[in-house]
Amino acid sequence: MTEENKMVYYPLRPIQRWIVDNNFLKARSTMMNIHRLFKLDMSIDMQRLADAINDILNAYDIFRCRFDFHPETNDICQRFDDEIKPVAIEKMSDEEFQEVAKTLTTPYKSFKEPFYRARLFETPSAKYFYLDCYHAVMDGTSMIILFWRELDSRYKGKVIKRVPLQYADYIEEELQTPPELLEEGHKYFREMLRYLDPKIHLIPPDVENANTWKKGEVEYHIQNITREYFTGTKRKETSFFLAASMLAIAKSAGVKSSVMSWLHNGRVTTKEMRLIGVMIEHFPISWDFEKENCTVAEFLDGLDEKMTKSLGYRKSLDVVYGEGLEDETITFMFQKKTLGDISSSLKLGGTTVEIVETPNNEYDAAENYLNIEVCLIDDDTYTLLLEYYVGTYTENNMKKYAEIFNKIVTQLQNENQTVLKILNED
């Protein structure tokens, strides 16, 4: 698209629309804030750092993004022509900083404003960098990995020769996806979700208080499996633990089918790997264990095939988000290292960066009932993290699910038995 014909009002991408519809318009909290307060080494040159930050803010259009209403359709859209306010060093006393720090995180609550906050603080005893982004324009990979990697390079004086891929350009490319390919994907995802029934495909709630949007967490150390298992079998960790999640949900619900969503970072091509912006995707995945009765090996192979095919149809997820086909599904994600762990080992100019504790995000709206996360930890074992809403589940309910999940992880290592046998065992 030529400069003369470039768009002014860009549509929200499907994942952005999903976040806005399910969270922004309902939440009046910090639920969708991605924020970190970084304590820097005292040797850091703050002016050089400010210059590096400002260079990045001006290099990527996502920092000029703001939401607006289209003048003709009145639909929520986005523009990339906001002005960047330069980051300056704010010098103050330690006592003044402690008071300012309490006010750093506030909800993103209005249109026509930037969806990021970047501030530099210097006190007599410390130096800080604060970065906060709204999830509808930024994901964790962008903020903790891509942004920080480039910040370190620019701070060191390295010249960034390549022209970064802009988010607006990516939206325009995405809009050029052939209609026939989109329709093929639409049929695929509709078929994947054809028999989703929240009444039977969720772990049965054990409390009913829809007005209590407080997040609970249960962490469980998965036993009887280490990373060595995957090295020896060549099985993929993501599909293996997704399989365990699907079977554990089906067993908890007492049914013989499972419908879930699995989270992917949304980056598939080389240029997407370097794209700063929100790219995450939720892919629906389903299995009817009675109609598709098979061995564990066939189940795991089949999940791999479905996941690969889904990635090929990722541009067609607009039908899933747009029609709300998976709004009430449980989400699974696998991480080899959490963003928190990554950010705890960040370097800047050869110095170590410390993450300062900030208040937890406040929750007052729900994406779904439950998020399931499996993470590889330092000793090559795995933890299961269940994030749930206390208005739906109790801690005891989540612990029971974790025990079922743990048992199924052991059973899945016997690839010759059938999945129905796993579901039918007491």
N, C-alpha and C positions, 0 to 999 in steps of 0.2 A: 504494500500500500504506500503510495507516494505521500510526501509531507503535506501536500495540498489537500489530500483526501483522508488524512488520518482522523480517526474518531475523536470526539470530545467526550461523549458519554459512553462508557464501556459497560456492557452487562456484567453482572456478578457471575463468576464461574460457579458451577454446580455446588462445589464444596463451600464456597462463600455464601451462596444462597441458603444452604442448609444451616450453616452456623448462625447467620443473621435471623432466619425465621425461627430457629429453635432456641436461640439464646439472647441475641442482642435486643430483640423487641420485647422479651419477657424479663430478662435479668436486669436488676439494678444493683449490680455488685461487681466484684473484681473477678468473677468466675472465668472469664475468657481472657484475662490478662496473662501475658507471658513476661515475667519480669525477673531481673537479677540486680543485686547491688554488689558490685565488685570492689573489694579493697585492694589497692595497688601497692606495689613496692615503693618506698619513699624515693628510690632513685629514678623513678619514671619522670620524664620531662613532660609536664602537663600541657605546655603549649604545643609541643610536637604531637602529643596525643590528640589534642583538640583539632589540630589541622587534619590528622588522619581520619578522625571521626567525621568531620565536615566533608572531606573528600568522598567518603563512602555515601553519606547522606545525599550528596549531589549526584553521585554516579548512578544510583538506582532509583527508578521512578516509584518504587513501592513506598518510599518515604514521602513522596508528594501525593500519595493517594488519599482521597477522602470520599465519603459516600454523599450522594446527592439524589435528588428526584429528577427523573427525565422530564424536561419541560413539555413534551408532547404526550407521553404515556403515563407520566407520574409514577413510573416504576422505580424501585430502588436501583441505582446504578453507581458507578464509580468514575472518578476523574483523576487524572495524574498530572495536574497542572498547579498544584499548590506550591507556595513558596517555602523554601527551607529556611528556618530560622537558625542561624549559626550557633553552635554550641560554644559557650564561653566558660571560662574557669570561674567558679563561684568560691571566693575565699571567705571564710568565717571561722568563728571559734569552735572548739569541740562541742561546747554546750549548745551553741546555735545549730550545729549540724544534727545533733541528736533530736532536736525538736523538728527540724526540716525532714529528717528521715521518717518520722511518723506520718508525714503527709504525702510521701512520694507516690504511693499507689492509691489511685482513685478510679472509679468506674469510667469507662468510655461510654458516654451517655448522650452524645448529640452528633448529628450529621454536620457536614461541612467543616470538620476539624481534622487535623492530622491524627493518625492512629499509632503514633509512637511518641515516646518521651525519652530524650537523651540529655543527661546532665553530668557535669564534672564538678567535684567538690574538693577543696583543699583546706585542711585545717592545720594547726601547728603540729599535730601528731600523726596525721593520716591523709591519704589521698584516695578518692573514690570515683567510680564511674557507675552511673545508674542507667539502665536501659529497660524500657518497658514497651511492649508492642501488643496490639490487639490481635487476637487469634484469627480474625477474619481476613487479615492482610499478611500475617506472618506465622510461620510454624517454628517449632523448636529447632529443627535442623538448620533453618535459615539463620536464626538468632545465635545459637550456641556454637554452631560449626562454621557455616559459611561466612557470616558477618565477622566472627572473631578471627578466623583464619586470614581474612583480608585486612582486618584491622592490624594484626601483628605484622603483616607484610608491609603495609603502608607506614606503620610506625618505624620500622627498620629502614625505611627509605627506598624500598624496592619500587620500581616503576611498574605500574599495572598497564601493560600495553594493550591487552585485549579489550574490546568493547563489550561490556557485560550485556547479556540477554535481558531485555526489559520485560517486566510483567505485562505491560500493555501490549507489547509485540506478541507475547505468548498467547494472550487472549485472542488477538486477531488471527494467529495461526490456528488456534483451536476452533475458531468459528468457520474455518475453511475445511473442516473434516467432511469427507464425502457423505452425502445423505444416506447412500446405500449401506455404508459401513456403520453409521449411527443406528440405522433401523435394525441391522443385523444384531448389534449389541443390545438394543432395546428389547428385542425378542428374547435374547439370551437371559438378560437379567429379570425380565418379567416371569420367564419360566422358572428361574432359580427361586423366585419368591412366591410362586403361585399358590402354595398352601400354607403360607405363614399365618399362624393364628396365635396372637399374644397370650391367649388363655392357656395354651398347651406348650408353647415353645419358649417359655420363660420359667426360671426357677419359681415355684409357687411362693408368692409373698406371704410373710408371716406377721406383718403389721399393716395397718391401713391408716396412714396419716398423710394425705397428699399435700398438705400444707407445710410439711417439714422438709425443706430442701437443705438438709445438712448432710455432708458427705462423711461416710464412715470408711475405715480401711481395716482390712485383715491381711496380714502377711504370713505366709506359710512356707516353710522350707521343704521343697520337694525331695523325697527320699528315693533311694534305689535306682538312681540314674545320674550319670555325669556326662560331661561333654565327650568323653572317650567313646560312649555308645554311638554317637553320631559319626565320629571319625571312623569307627569300625564298620558301620553299616551303610554309610553314605546317605543316610536319611537326612532330610532337612528338618532343622529344629522347629521352624515356623509351622510347617504343616503337621508335624508330629504333635506339638502341643495344642495346635488348633483342633486336631482330631480328639485329643483328650478332653478339651473344653466342650466340644460338641456332644461327645458321649456322656460326659458328666452332667451336662444340662438335661439331656434326654433322660438319663437315669434319675436325676433329681425330680423331674417332672412326671416320671412314670410313663413316658411315651416312647415310640419307636421311630421318631424322626427328629431332626434338629435343623434349625434355621438360625444363622448368626451373621455377624459382620466381622470381617478382619481388616485391621488397619495397616495400610501401606504408606510409606513416605511420599508416594505420588511421583517419584522421580525414576524414570526408566531410561531415557536417552542420555547421552553424554552432556548435551547442553542443559538438560533439565537438572542434572546433578549440580550445576553451578548457579541455578536460578534462585534468587532470593525472593521469597514471597510464600504464601500459603499454598502447599502442594499436596497435603495429605489427602488420602482417599479412603472411604469405607466401602469395601467390596462385600456384597451379600454372598453367602455360601450356604448351601443346604444339602441334606442327605436324608433319603427315606430308607431307613435300615431294613425294613421289611421288603420293599420293592427292589432295593439294591443290595440284598443280602450278600455278603461276601466275606472273605477273610480279612484279617487286619492288614496284610500286605496289599491286597487289592484296594482296600479302603484308603490307605495312605497314598498309593499310586494314583488313585482316582482324585483325591484331594489336590495332589500336585498338578494334575491335568486341569482341573477346574480353576485353580488359582492362576496358572499360566494363561489360560484362555481369558480369564477375567481381566488380566493386565492388558491383553490385546484389545479388549473392548472398553478400556477405561474412559475413552471420550464419550461413551454412551451412558455414563453414570448420571447424566442429566435427568433421565427418566426415573431413576431411583430416588434422587433427591427431590425432583420436581413433583412427583406424584406421592411422595412420602411413603414409598414402598417398604422401607426398612426402619422407619422411625422408632419402632418398638422392639428392635432386635438388641441382643447383647453384643458388645464389641470385644473382640480379642486382639491383643497385640503382643509381639515378641520383640524383646530388645536384648542385644548382646551387651550393651552398656547403656545405662540410663543417661538422659541428658544431665541429670544432677551429678552423676559420676564424672561425665565429661567436663562439665563446667568446674568441678572441683579440682581438675588437673590442668586448667588453662594456664598458658604462658603468654607474657607480653614483653617483648624485647629481651627475652632470656630470663625474665624474672617470674616468680610464681604469683598467681592472682588468687586471692582468697574470696570465697563467696560468703557474704554477710547474711545472716538469717534475717528474713523479713516476715511480716505477718502472713499466715496462710491465706490463700484466696478465699473469699466468701462466696458461698453458693446459695443462690435463691431461685434457680431454675434447673430443670433436669434434661440432659440429652437423652438418657435412657435409664433403665433401672440399675445397670451393672456394667462395669468395665473389668475385663480380665486381662491381666498382664503377667507374662512370664519373662523373667530376666536372668541371663547368665551372669553369675557373680564371680569374684576374683578366684575362688578355689575350684572353678570349673563345675560347680553345682548350680542348681536353679532355685529361684524363689517364685512363688505365686503371690501376686498382689491383687486383691479384690477391692475395688473402689465401688462403693454402693451408697444408695440414698437411704438414710435411716427411716424415712417415711414408708419404705417398702420392705426392707429386710432388717433383721436383727443380727448382731455379731454372731450369735449362736448358729443362725441359719447359714451364714457365710462359712463358719468353721466346718459345718457338716459338709458343705459343698467341697471345701478344700480337701477333706479326707476322702471323699469319693473321687475327686480328681487325682489325688495321689495314688490311690489304688489302681485306677485305670491306667496311669502312666506305667505302672509295673506290668499290667496285663497287655498293653500294646506292644511290649517287647517280645511277646510270643506271637509272631506274625502268622502262624498257621491256624490259630483259632478264629472263629467267626465273631463278628462284632455283635451279633444277636446273642451269642453266648455271654459276652461281657454284660450286655444290658439285662439279661435274664437272671444272672447270678445275684444272690442275696449279698 
